[in-house]
Amino acid sequence: SMTVRVLGLDPSKKYVVRAFASLSSSNFHQDTAAWTNFTVTGITRQVKGYGNISQVAQFFSISPDSSGEIDVVVTKALIKGLINVLEIREQN
């Protein structure tokens, strides 16, 4: 697994976290490769990365810790875990 730590957030605000994973390599069978788990504040979402052009793991109303940090844990579900884009934005 890998942890991406986002720093400098306002602890009094809530955020939307979005993660995207995609792989187009023919080295992996599409049904078994590149499933990726994204975990934020104990909630896990899974994205099938092979050939992905639209599926995004989304987390709403995420509060940073008192230091203004949010951790996004990226783990492989089967063969290979991926992350291409990570978006953090303040929730309206």
URRA-V409262 format. One line per field, one symbol per residue. psi: psi as a letter, one per 40 degrees, with the letter a starting at -180 (. if undefined). burial: 1 if it has 9 or more other C-alpha atoms within 8 Angstrom, else 0. A space follows every 50 residues. Layout:
psi: ???
burial: ???
//
This chain:
psi: iihhhhifiheeiiihhhhihiheheehhdeeiehhhhhhfehhihhhdh eheehhhhhifhhiaeefihhhhhiidcdhiihdhhhhihh.
burial: 00000100001011111111111000000001111111110000111111 010001111001110001111111111111111001000010
//
